[in-house]
Amino acid sequence: MTRVTIRAIGNGPEVNEVAMIRTFFIVVQIILAVLISGLILLQNQESGWGSTFGGGGENYHTKRGLERALFYLTIVLVGLFALVATFNLAK
């Protein structure tokens, strides 16, 4: 069995720490993307395809209970996603 070692190119441990932090941010960004996608799919939209083509939309209701919690949690996770993406761009 052959052992493979992956090393970062650079001079010293600070390069490995930077690579680990970047990897951490990428993993967090992927997890947030999956959670946001799931929350969006869980949100209840009773209007269906009708509002897409201009129909429907006459019904307005306030968000209550779990629907409200999912809505606000989605907003918070999108904000965190934007923050992590900004940190991920910084070198």
Backbone atoms as SQL, in Angstrom:
CREATE TABLE atoms (id INTEGER PRIMARY KEY, chain TEXT, resi INTEGER, resn TEXT, atom TEXT, x REAL, y REAL, z REAL);
INSERT INTO atoms VALUES
  (1, 'A', 1, 'MET', 'N', 0.852, -1.171, 0.000),
  (2, 'A', 1, 'MET', 'CA', 0.000, 0.000, 0.000),
  (3, 'A', 1, 'MET', 'C', 0.898, 1.234, 0.000),
  (4, 'A', 2, 'THR', 'N', 0.612, 2.166, -0.884),
  (5, 'A', 2, 'THR', 'CA', 1.405, 3.378, -1.015),
  (6, 'A', 2, 'THR', 'C', 0.804, 4.484, -0.166),
  (7, 'A', 3, 'ARG', 'N', 1.662, 5.186, 0.533),
  (8, 'A', 3, 'ARG', 'CA', 1.215, 6.289, 1.381),
  (9, 'A', 3, 'ARG', 'C', 1.426, 7.604, 0.643),
  (10, 'A', 4, 'VAL', 'N', 0.384, 8.393, 0.550),
  (11, 'A', 4, 'VAL', 'CA', 0.438, 9.661, -0.159),
  (12, 'A', 4, 'VAL', 'C', 0.369, 10.783, 0.857),
  (13, 'A', 5, 'THR', 'N', 1.310, 11.728, 0.750),
  (14, 'A', 5, 'THR', 'CA', 1.338, 12.881, 1.635),
  (15, 'A', 5, 'THR', 'C', 1.101, 14.130, 0.807),
  (16, 'A', 6, 'ILE', 'N', 0.166, 14.940, 1.249),
  (17, 'A', 6, 'ILE', 'CA', -0.136, 16.193, 0.560),
  (18, 'A', 6, 'ILE', 'C', 0.422, 17.326, 1.404),
  (19, 'A', 7, 'ARG', 'N', 1.238, 18.168, 0.787),
  (20, 'A', 7, 'ARG', 'CA', 1.835, 19.293, 1.499),
  (21, 'A', 7, 'ARG', 'C', 1.503, 20.584, 0.779),
  (22, 'A', 8, 'ALA', 'N', 1.355, 21.640, 1.558),
  (23, 'A', 8, 'ALA', 'CA', 1.147, 22.955, 0.974),
  (24, 'A', 8, 'ALA', 'C', 2.494, 23.513, 0.538),
  (25, 'A', 9, 'ILE', 'N', 2.500, 24.255, -0.559),
  (26, 'A', 9, 'ILE', 'CA', 3.731, 24.854, -1.042),
  (27, 'A', 9, 'ILE', 'C', 3.960, 26.141, -0.252),
  (28, 'A', 10, 'GLY', 'N', 5.116, 26.279, 0.340),
  (29, 'A', 10, 'GLY', 'CA', 5.416, 27.483, 1.097),
  (30, 'A', 10, 'GLY', 'C', 6.504, 27.242, 2.109),
  (31, 'A', 11, 'ASN', 'N', 6.748, 28.260, 2.900),
  (32, 'A', 11, 'ASN', 'CA', 7.818, 28.212, 3.885),
  (33, 'A', 11, 'ASN', 'C', 7.252, 28.237, 5.294),
  (34, 'A', 12, 'GLY', 'N', 6.946, 27.118, 5.845),
  (35, 'A', 12, 'GLY', 'CA', 6.594, 27.087, 7.250),
  (36, 'A', 12, 'GLY', 'C', 5.156, 26.749, 7.534),
  (37, 'A', 13, 'PRO', 'N', 4.850, 26.685, 8.839),
  (38, 'A', 13, 'PRO', 'CA', 3.512, 26.257, 9.267),
  (39, 'A', 13, 'PRO', 'C', 2.418, 27.274, 9.008),
  (40, 'A', 14, 'GLU', 'N', 2.778, 28.564, 8.845),
  (41, 'A', 14, 'GLU', 'CA', 1.724, 29.552, 8.624),
  (42, 'A', 14, 'GLU', 'C', 0.989, 29.308, 7.316),
  (43, 'A', 15, 'VAL', 'N', 1.642, 28.717, 6.344),
  (44, 'A', 15, 'VAL', 'CA', 0.976, 28.387, 5.086),
  (45, 'A', 15, 'VAL', 'C', -0.055, 27.290, 5.326),
  (46, 'A', 16, 'ASN', 'N', 0.283, 26.300, 6.150),
  (47, 'A', 16, 'ASN', 'CA', -0.662, 25.239, 6.463),
  (48, 'A', 16, 'ASN', 'C', -1.865, 25.773, 7.221),
  (49, 'A', 17, 'GLU', 'N', -1.643, 26.731, 8.114),
  (50, 'A', 17, 'GLU', 'CA', -2.758, 27.325, 8.855),
  (51, 'A', 17, 'GLU', 'C', -3.681, 28.094, 7.923),
  (52, 'A', 18, 'VAL', 'N', -3.108, 28.820, 6.980),
  (53, 'A', 18, 'VAL', 'CA', -3.925, 29.567, 6.014),
  (54, 'A', 18, 'VAL', 'C', -4.728, 28.590, 5.156),
  (55, 'A', 19, 'ALA', 'N', -4.098, 27.507, 4.734),
  (56, 'A', 19, 'ALA', 'CA', -4.807, 26.511, 3.926),
  (57, 'A', 19, 'ALA', 'C', -5.930, 25.867, 4.728),
  (58, 'A', 20, 'MET', 'N', -5.700, 25.613, 6.004),
  (59, 'A', 20, 'MET', 'CA', -6.741, 25.018, 6.843),
  (60, 'A', 20, 'MET', 'C', -7.903, 25.980, 7.041),
  (61, 'A', 21, 'ILE', 'N', -7.613, 27.264, 7.223),
  (62, 'A', 21, 'ILE', 'CA', -8.677, 28.256, 7.404),
  (63, 'A', 21, 'ILE', 'C', -9.490, 28.394, 6.124),
  (64, 'A', 22, 'ARG', 'N', -8.812, 28.435, 4.977),
  (65, 'A', 22, 'ARG', 'CA', -9.542, 28.529, 3.701),
  (66, 'A', 22, 'ARG', 'C', -10.422, 27.300, 3.481),
  (67, 'A', 23, 'THR', 'N', -9.882, 26.122, 3.818),
  (68, 'A', 23, 'THR', 'CA', -10.666, 24.893, 3.690),
  (69, 'A', 23, 'THR', 'C', -11.875, 24.936, 4.616),
  (70, 'A', 24, 'PHE', 'N', -11.682, 25.432, 5.829),
  (71, 'A', 24, 'PHE', 'CA', -12.786, 25.560, 6.786),
  (72, 'A', 24, 'PHE', 'C', -13.887, 26.455, 6.225),
  (73, 'A', 25, 'PHE', 'N', -13.506, 27.612, 5.666),
  (74, 'A', 25, 'PHE', 'CA', -14.507, 28.527, 5.120),
  (75, 'A', 25, 'PHE', 'C', -15.235, 27.912, 3.926),
  (76, 'A', 26, 'ILE', 'N', -14.526, 27.152, 3.105),
  (77, 'A', 26, 'ILE', 'CA', -15.168, 26.502, 1.960),
  (78, 'A', 26, 'ILE', 'C', -16.182, 25.462, 2.436),
  (79, 'A', 27, 'VAL', 'N', -15.807, 24.677, 3.440),
  (80, 'A', 27, 'VAL', 'CA', -16.723, 23.664, 3.976),
  (81, 'A', 27, 'VAL', 'C', -17.954, 24.326, 4.600),
  (82, 'A', 28, 'VAL', 'N', -17.742, 25.396, 5.367),
  (83, 'A', 28, 'VAL', 'CA', -18.861, 26.121, 5.979),
  (84, 'A', 28, 'VAL', 'C', -19.771, 26.693, 4.895),
  (85, 'A', 29, 'GLN', 'N', -19.185, 27.209, 3.826),
  (86, 'A', 29, 'GLN', 'CA', -19.979, 27.772, 2.737),
  (87, 'A', 29, 'GLN', 'C', -20.826, 26.689, 2.056),
  (88, 'A', 30, 'ILE', 'N', -20.276, 25.520, 1.864),
  (89, 'A', 30, 'ILE', 'CA', -21.035, 24.421, 1.256),
  (90, 'A', 30, 'ILE', 'C', -22.178, 23.989, 2.172),
  (91, 'A', 31, 'ILE', 'N', -21.900, 23.877, 3.465),
  (92, 'A', 31, 'ILE', 'CA', -22.945, 23.489, 4.427),
  (93, 'A', 31, 'ILE', 'C', -24.060, 24.520, 4.447),
  (94, 'A', 32, 'LEU', 'N', -23.695, 25.810, 4.460),
  (95, 'A', 32, 'LEU', 'CA', -24.713, 26.869, 4.452),
  (96, 'A', 32, 'LEU', 'C', -25.539, 26.826, 3.165),
  (97, 'A', 33, 'ALA', 'N', -24.903, 26.558, 2.036),
  (98, 'A', 33, 'ALA', 'CA', -25.634, 26.486, 0.766),
  (99, 'A', 33, 'ALA', 'C', -26.662, 25.361, 0.787),
  (100, 'A', 34, 'VAL', 'N', -26.275, 24.215, 1.337),
  (101, 'A', 34, 'VAL', 'CA', -27.212, 23.083, 1.407),
  (102, 'A', 34, 'VAL', 'C', -28.366, 23.412, 2.360),
  (103, 'A', 35, 'LEU', 'N', -28.057, 24.016, 3.518),
  (104, 'A', 35, 'LEU', 'CA', -29.106, 24.383, 4.477),
  (105, 'A', 35, 'LEU', 'C', -30.066, 25.414, 3.892),
  (106, 'A', 36, 'ILE', 'N', -29.534, 26.412, 3.194),
  (107, 'A', 36, 'ILE', 'CA', -30.386, 27.442, 2.585),
  (108, 'A', 36, 'ILE', 'C', -31.295, 26.813, 1.533),
  (109, 'A', 37, 'SER', 'N', -30.742, 25.938, 0.712),
  (110, 'A', 37, 'SER', 'CA', -31.562, 25.269, -0.309),
  (111, 'A', 37, 'SER', 'C', -32.687, 24.465, 0.332),
  (112, 'A', 38, 'GLY', 'N', -32.368, 23.746, 1.397),
  (113, 'A', 38, 'GLY', 'CA', -33.392, 22.972, 2.096),
  (114, 'A', 38, 'GLY', 'C', -34.466, 23.838, 2.707),
  (115, 'A', 39, 'LEU', 'N', -34.056, 24.951, 3.330),
  (116, 'A', 39, 'LEU', 'CA', -35.043, 25.844, 3.944),
  (117, 'A', 39, 'LEU', 'C', -35.950, 26.484, 2.896),
  (118, 'A', 40, 'ILE', 'N', -35.393, 26.841, 1.762),
  (119, 'A', 40, 'ILE', 'CA', -36.211, 27.428, 0.702),
  (120, 'A', 40, 'ILE', 'C', -37.233, 26.412, 0.196),
  (121, 'A', 41, 'LEU', 'N', -36.802, 25.163, 0.059),
  (122, 'A', 41, 'LEU', 'CA', -37.734, 24.129, -0.404),
  (123, 'A', 41, 'LEU', 'C', -38.801, 23.804, 0.631),
  (124, 'A', 42, 'LEU', 'N', -38.500, 23.992, 1.910),
  (125, 'A', 42, 'LEU', 'CA', -39.475, 23.704, 2.964),
  (126, 'A', 42, 'LEU', 'C', -40.536, 24.785, 3.119),
  (127, 'A', 43, 'GLN', 'N', -40.244, 25.986, 2.638),
  (128, 'A', 43, 'GLN', 'CA', -41.201, 27.073, 2.820),
  (129, 'A', 43, 'GLN', 'C', -42.448, 26.823, 1.978),
  (130, 'A', 44, 'ASN', 'N', -43.583, 27.110, 2.573),
  (131, 'A', 44, 'ASN', 'CA', -44.876, 26.818, 1.958),
  (132, 'A', 44, 'ASN', 'C', -45.296, 27.960, 1.038),
  (133, 'A', 45, 'GLN', 'N', -45.534, 27.641, -0.208),
  (134, 'A', 45, 'GLN', 'CA', -46.080, 28.611, -1.158),
  (135, 'A', 45, 'GLN', 'C', -47.357, 28.028, -1.725),
  (136, 'A', 46, 'GLU', 'N', -48.482, 28.555, -1.300),
  (137, 'A', 46, 'GLU', 'CA', -49.766, 28.021, -1.735),
  (138, 'A', 46, 'GLU', 'C', -50.175, 28.519, -3.108),
  (139, 'A', 47, 'SER', 'N', -49.529, 29.558, -3.619),
  (140, 'A', 47, 'SER', 'CA', -49.955, 30.118, -4.896),
  (141, 'A', 47, 'SER', 'C', -49.568, 29.239, -6.071),
  (142, 'A', 48, 'GLY', 'N', -48.534, 28.447, -5.957),
  (143, 'A', 48, 'GLY', 'CA', -48.136, 27.540, -7.025),
  (144, 'A', 48, 'GLY', 'C', -47.641, 28.281, -8.249),
  (145, 'A', 49, 'TRP', 'N', -47.910, 27.692, -9.429),
  (146, 'A', 49, 'TRP', 'CA', -47.424, 28.268, -10.674),
  (147, 'A', 49, 'TRP', 'C', -48.268, 29.441, -11.153),
  (148, 'A', 50, 'GLY', 'N', -49.428, 29.632, -10.547),
  (149, 'A', 50, 'GLY', 'CA', -50.317, 30.696, -11.006),
  (150, 'A', 50, 'GLY', 'C', -49.708, 32.078, -10.917),
  (151, 'A', 51, 'SER', 'N', -48.989, 32.362, -9.857),
  (152, 'A', 51, 'SER', 'CA', -48.410, 33.692, -9.692),
  (153, 'A', 51, 'SER', 'C', -47.220, 33.909, -10.619),
  (154, 'A', 52, 'THR', 'N', -46.648, 32.848, -11.139),
  (155, 'A', 52, 'THR', 'CA', -45.513, 32.976, -12.047),
  (156, 'A', 52, 'THR', 'C', -45.935, 33.668, -13.337),
  (157, 'A', 53, 'PHE', 'N', -47.145, 33.406, -13.794),
  (158, 'A', 53, 'PHE', 'CA', -47.616, 33.960, -15.048),
  (159, 'A', 53, 'PHE', 'C', -48.624, 35.082, -14.851),
  (160, 'A', 54, 'GLY', 'N', -48.614, 35.699, -13.693),
  (161, 'A', 54, 'GLY', 'CA', -49.466, 36.856, -13.467),
  (162, 'A', 54, 'GLY', 'C', -50.762, 36.570, -12.761),
  (163, 'A', 55, 'GLY', 'N', -51.121, 35.340, -12.591),
  (164, 'A', 55, 'GLY', 'CA', -52.360, 35.009, -11.896),
  (165, 'A', 55, 'GLY', 'C', -52.115, 34.799, -10.420),
  (166, 'A', 56, 'GLY', 'N', -53.137, 34.592, -9.688),
  (167, 'A', 56, 'GLY', 'CA', -52.996, 34.343, -8.249),
  (168, 'A', 56, 'GLY', 'C', -52.553, 35.605, -7.539),
  (169, 'A', 57, 'GLY', 'N', -52.014, 35.469, -6.370),
  (170, 'A', 57, 'GLY', 'CA', -51.498, 36.612, -5.648),
  (171, 'A', 57, 'GLY', 'C', -52.556, 37.446, -4.954),
  (172, 'A', 58, 'GLU', 'N', -53.820, 37.089, -5.091),
  (173, 'A', 58, 'GLU', 'CA', -54.863, 37.855, -4.429),
  (174, 'A', 58, 'GLU', 'C', -54.903, 37.545, -2.938),
  (175, 'A', 59, 'ASN', 'N', -54.381, 36.407, -2.572),
  (176, 'A', 59, 'ASN', 'CA', -54.419, 35.993, -1.170),
  (177, 'A', 59, 'ASN', 'C', -53.154, 36.454, -0.457),
  (178, 'A', 60, 'TYR', 'N', -53.341, 37.153, 0.641),
  (179, 'A', 60, 'TYR', 'CA', -52.221, 37.581, 1.463),
  (180, 'A', 60, 'TYR', 'C', -52.456, 37.067, 2.867),
  (181, 'A', 61, 'HIS', 'N', -51.426, 36.461, 3.433),
  (182, 'A', 61, 'HIS', 'CA', -51.546, 36.014, 4.811),
  (183, 'A', 61, 'HIS', 'C', -50.244, 36.301, 5.541),
  (184, 'A', 62, 'THR', 'N', -50.340, 36.475, 6.827),
  (185, 'A', 62, 'THR', 'CA', -49.140, 36.712, 7.621),
  (186, 'A', 62, 'THR', 'C', -48.500, 35.375, 7.959),
  (187, 'A', 63, 'LYS', 'N', -47.188, 35.422, 8.092),
  (188, 'A', 63, 'LYS', 'CA', -46.459, 34.215, 8.453),
  (189, 'A', 63, 'LYS', 'C', -46.589, 33.985, 9.951),
  (190, 'A', 64, 'ARG', 'N', -46.879, 32.754, 10.339),
  (191, 'A', 64, 'ARG', 'CA', -47.034, 32.424, 11.750),
  (192, 'A', 64, 'ARG', 'C', -46.284, 31.145, 12.075),
  (193, 'A', 65, 'GLY', 'N', -45.844, 31.053, 13.294),
  (194, 'A', 65, 'GLY', 'CA', -45.255, 29.825, 13.813),
  (195, 'A', 65, 'GLY', 'C', -44.026, 29.361, 13.050),
  (196, 'A', 66, 'LEU', 'N', -44.073, 28.128, 12.606),
  (197, 'A', 66, 'LEU', 'CA', -42.941, 27.505, 11.930),
  (198, 'A', 66, 'LEU', 'C', -42.614, 28.200, 10.613),
  (199, 'A', 67, 'GLU', 'N', -43.626, 28.662, 9.908),
  (200, 'A', 67, 'GLU', 'CA', -43.401, 29.357, 8.638),
  (201, 'A', 67, 'GLU', 'C', -42.582, 30.620, 8.856),
  (202, 'A', 68, 'ARG', 'N', -42.903, 31.368, 9.893),
  (203, 'A', 68, 'ARG', 'CA', -42.158, 32.579, 10.225),
  (204, 'A', 68, 'ARG', 'C', -40.726, 32.241, 10.635),
  (205, 'A', 69, 'ALA', 'N', -40.560, 31.194, 11.442),
  (206, 'A', 69, 'ALA', 'CA', -39.226, 30.789, 11.890),
  (207, 'A', 69, 'ALA', 'C', -38.352, 30.371, 10.704),
  (208, 'A', 70, 'LEU', 'N', -38.917, 29.594, 9.768),
  (209, 'A', 70, 'LEU', 'CA', -38.167, 29.192, 8.581),
  (210, 'A', 70, 'LEU', 'C', -37.780, 30.403, 7.735),
  (211, 'A', 71, 'PHE', 'N', -38.685, 31.363, 7.623),
  (212, 'A', 71, 'PHE', 'CA', -38.432, 32.570, 6.841),
  (213, 'A', 71, 'PHE', 'C', -37.263, 33.354, 7.436),
  (214, 'A', 72, 'TYR', 'N', -37.297, 33.607, 8.745),
  (215, 'A', 72, 'TYR', 'CA', -36.226, 34.381, 9.381),
  (216, 'A', 72, 'TYR', 'C', -34.913, 33.603, 9.436),
  (217, 'A', 73, 'LEU', 'N', -34.986, 32.289, 9.626),
  (218, 'A', 73, 'LEU', 'CA', -33.778, 31.476, 9.626),
  (219, 'A', 73, 'LEU', 'C', -33.116, 31.498, 8.248),
  (220, 'A', 74, 'THR', 'N', -33.926, 31.497, 7.202),
  (221, 'A', 74, 'THR', 'CA', -33.385, 31.591, 5.846),
  (222, 'A', 74, 'THR', 'C', -32.656, 32.909, 5.645),
  (223, 'A', 75, 'ILE', 'N', -33.230, 33.997, 6.134),
  (224, 'A', 75, 'ILE', 'CA', -32.596, 35.312, 6.004),
  (225, 'A', 75, 'ILE', 'C', -31.265, 35.337, 6.753),
  (226, 'A', 76, 'VAL', 'N', -31.236, 34.782, 7.959),
  (227, 'A', 76, 'VAL', 'CA', -30.008, 34.765, 8.750),
  (228, 'A', 76, 'VAL', 'C', -28.935, 33.929, 8.053),
  (229, 'A', 77, 'LEU', 'N', -29.316, 32.758, 7.542),
  (230, 'A', 77, 'LEU', 'CA', -28.339, 31.901, 6.876),
  (231, 'A', 77, 'LEU', 'C', -27.822, 32.516, 5.580),
  (232, 'A', 78, 'VAL', 'N', -28.661, 33.248, 4.859),
  (233, 'A', 78, 'VAL', 'CA', -28.197, 33.929, 3.651),
  (234, 'A', 78, 'VAL', 'C', -27.197, 35.025, 4.028),
  (235, 'A', 79, 'GLY', 'N', -27.445, 35.729, 5.117),
  (236, 'A', 79, 'GLY', 'CA', -26.489, 36.726, 5.594),
  (237, 'A', 79, 'GLY', 'C', -25.160, 36.096, 5.987),
  (238, 'A', 80, 'LEU', 'N', -25.217, 34.968, 6.698),
  (239, 'A', 80, 'LEU', 'CA', -23.990, 34.256, 7.058),
  (240, 'A', 80, 'LEU', 'C', -23.258, 33.750, 5.818),
  (241, 'A', 81, 'PHE', 'N', -24.014, 33.272, 4.846),
  (242, 'A', 81, 'PHE', 'CA', -23.412, 32.804, 3.607),
  (243, 'A', 81, 'PHE', 'C', -22.664, 33.940, 2.915),
  (244, 'A', 82, 'ALA', 'N', -23.275, 35.114, 2.845),
  (245, 'A', 82, 'ALA', 'CA', -22.624, 36.269, 2.223),
  (246, 'A', 82, 'ALA', 'C', -21.363, 36.663, 2.993),
  (247, 'A', 83, 'LEU', 'N', -21.427, 36.609, 4.312),
  (248, 'A', 83, 'LEU', 'CA', -20.270, 36.948, 5.146),
  (249, 'A', 83, 'LEU', 'C', -19.134, 35.951, 4.934),
  (250, 'A', 84, 'VAL', 'N', -19.451, 34.662, 4.930),
  (251, 'A', 84, 'VAL', 'CA', -18.430, 33.629, 4.720),
  (252, 'A', 84, 'VAL', 'C', -17.847, 33.737, 3.312),
  (253, 'A', 85, 'ALA', 'N', -18.686, 34.032, 2.326),
  (254, 'A', 85, 'ALA', 'CA', -18.192, 34.189, 0.958),
  (255, 'A', 85, 'ALA', 'C', -17.240, 35.374, 0.861),
  (256, 'A', 86, 'THR', 'N', -17.538, 36.448, 1.585),
  (257, 'A', 86, 'THR', 'CA', -16.642, 37.614, 1.594),
  (258, 'A', 86, 'THR', 'C', -15.318, 37.260, 2.246),
  (259, 'A', 87, 'PHE', 'N', -15.338, 36.554, 3.382),
  (260, 'A', 87, 'PHE', 'CA', -14.109, 36.129, 4.020),
  (261, 'A', 87, 'PHE', 'C', -13.327, 35.165, 3.132),
  (262, 'A', 88, 'ASN', 'N', -14.042, 34.350, 2.386),
  (263, 'A', 88, 'ASN', 'CA', -13.395, 33.375, 1.514),
  (264, 'A', 88, 'ASN', 'C', -12.669, 34.066, 0.360),
  (265, 'A', 89, 'LEU', 'N', -13.163, 35.232, -0.056),
  (266, 'A', 89, 'LEU', 'CA', -12.503, 35.982, -1.126),
  (267, 'A', 89, 'LEU', 'C', -11.219, 36.649, -0.655),
  (268, 'A', 90, 'ALA', 'N', -11.188, 37.043, 0.617),
  (269, 'A', 90, 'ALA', 'CA', -10.007, 37.715, 1.173),
  (270, 'A', 90, 'ALA', 'C', -8.841, 36.733, 1.260),
  (271, 'A', 91, 'LYS', 'N', -7.665, 37.224, 1.005),
  (272, 'A', 91, 'LYS', 'CA', -6.495, 36.334, 1.069),
  (273, 'A', 91, 'LYS', 'C', -5.692, 36.563, 2.315);
